[in-house]
């Protein structure tokens, strides 16, 4: 769903993401997962969906013409952050070279964020950390810059029109002067530069996952694209 503005001021710490009264449903997206090829990555994604961990959480980054990112972790459910469910498996596929062989070659590619992951460092350093941040390519073309850095584990089966609608939402883009000063601050090691950069490419409307779950099929037939 989408709201015209980003955050409401009447949310309280710990509350679920409060939706605005004029939120508009964008539709349903159905992903097919490559469970036979990437059983650990798909198991954790499915667990996050069926436990409703993604419900009420934000699409927090959108690079127009490329991809959007959702599933950022944090303690603030009122800010649309994800709190992963218990019982997720340790994902050894994140260090397996074979897991990175599929390409971001077409719109609707579903991928586990590794190179593009923007969870806070203190969260990543937790020994119980499980990455549940994901990205979806929006098209119109491939995203080869994502290859080898993120794990492709599924694709959009239905609802590509929803992906296209999200891709058209305007985002925050700083002026050239602000970018220059941010680059300089990062060069001299000012930690505030990274904090400010986290706001770049954020949708100017609240795009959130209003519901999620699993659709079971009797005979799964989805196969990943052929490897090169």
N, C-alpha and C positions, 0 to 999 in steps of 0.2 A: 504494500500500500504506500501511498505518498501523501504527505501533508504540505500545504503551501509554504510554511515557514519551518525553520530548522528545529529549535527547541522552545518549549513553553517554559515560562518562569515559575509556574506553580507546582513543579514536581518536587518531591522530597526525597532525600537520600534513602535508598533501599527500595523505593517503590518500583513497580514495573513501568516500562516506557508508557507514558500517558499519551494516548493518541488524541489529535485535535478533533473537534466535532465534525469538521468538514473533510476528513481524510477520504481519499478515493482509492478503491481497490484497483490495482493494475491488472490483476488476473493471476492465474496459477502457472507455475513453471514445474514441469516434470523432468527430472534428471534420470538418465540411465547410468549405472555405475559399472565399472570394469572390475567386478569383484573377483573374478578368477585370476586376473593378472595382478591386482593390487589388493589383496584381501584385508590387510591391516588398515590401509588408508580408508578404504570404503567402509570397513566395520566402524571406525571411529566417526566418520561422517554420518553414517546411518544412526549410530547411537545418539549423536547430538541432535539429529532430526526427531527421532522417536521419543526422546526425553523432553522435547520442546525447549532444549537449551538455546536454539536459535530464535525461538518465538519472541517477538517484540524487540529484536536487535536490529542494528542499523547496517545499511550499505554505507560505509563511512568514507569511501574513496572511489572516485570515478575519473579515469583518464579517457576522455572522449575520443572515440574512434579506435579504442584499444580494449579496455577491460574495466570492470569494477570489482571492488574488494568488500567482503563482509566477514563477520565472525571474529572481530577483534575482541580480545579478552580484557577483563577488568572487573572491579568490584561494583561498578555503578550500573545496575540494571536500569535505573532511572535515566541513564544516559545511553541506553541501548547497547551496553557492552555484554559480552557473552561470559557466562560462568559454566565451564564444561561439566558434564555429568561425571559422576564417579564411575569407576570400572572401565575406563578407556584402556585399550591395550597400548603397550609400549611399541611405537611405530618404527621398527628397524628398517622399513623401506626408505626412510629419509636419508639413509647413508648407503643405500644399495644403488650402484650406478645403473642397473637395469631398470629401476623405477622411473628414471628420467628420460627414457628413450622415446616416449610419445611426444608429439609436437603440438604446439598451439597453432594449428594450421587453419582453423576455420572458426567462424562465429559460433558461440554456444559451447565452447570447450570449458569444462569444469576442472579446476586445478587446485591442489593444496599449496597455499602460499608458503614458500620458504625464502626465496630471494626477495620477494615483495612483502614479506611478513613485517608488520609494524607493531607487534605486541611490545610492551615496555620491557626493557632489559631485566628489571627486577622480577617480572613474571617469567621470562624465559629461563632465568637462572634457578628457578624453583626446581628441586629434584623431581617433583611430581608434575612438571609441566607437560601438557599434551597440546599440540598445535591443532586448532580447529578452524583457523582462518582460511578462507578460500577465495578464489577469484573466478570470474566468468568472462570470457572474451566476448566482446560485443560486435566485432566487425567494424567496417566492412571487409577488412583483409586479415591476413594471419598476423600473429605477434611473435616473430622469431626471437625477439629479445627476451622472451620469457622461457624459451627452451633451455633445458639443462639446469635451470634454477628452481623450477617448481614441478610438482608431480601431477601430470594429467591423469585423472582417475574417473572421468565421466563426460557426458555430453547432454545437451538439452534435447529431449525427445518431443516435448510439447511446450508451447509458451514462448517461442522465440520472439513473438511480438511484444511480450512483456520486457524481455531483455532489450529490445530496440527502443522501447519507451523509456526505460531507465537511462539508456545511453544518450538521450536527447536532453536530459535535465542539466541546466547550467551549473557550473561549479565555481568555487572561489579560486581566482587566479591573481596573485599579487602583481603589483606594478613592477616594471623593470628596475626601478630604483630600489624597491624593497628586496628584490631578488639579489641585487648587487651587494647590499649591506648584509644580507643573510649569508651569502657565500663568503664574505670577508669574515663574519663572525664565526662561521664554521671553521675557516682556515686557522684562526687563532685559538680554537678550542673552546669557544663560548657555547656551553650546553644549551643555552636558550635558543640557539639557532635551530637545533633539531626540533625543539618544542614548537617553535613557530612554523617550521616546515610541515609539521603534522597536519596543519590546517589547510595546506594547499591541496587542491583538487577535491575538496570536500563538497558534496552536493549542496546547493543552496535551498533545497527542499528536503524534508525528512523522508527518506526512502527506507522502509523497514519491512522485516519479514513478519507478517501478521499471523501466520500459522505455518506449521510444517509437520511432516510425518512420513510414513512409508506406504507405498502402494505395492502390494505383493502380486506377482504374476505367476501363473502355474508353471510355465516353461520359459524361463529367461533365455532370450536369444541374442542379446546385445553383445557384440564383439568390438574390441577397439580397432582403430584404423591399422592398416598394415604397417609394420615397422620398416624403416628404410634398410 
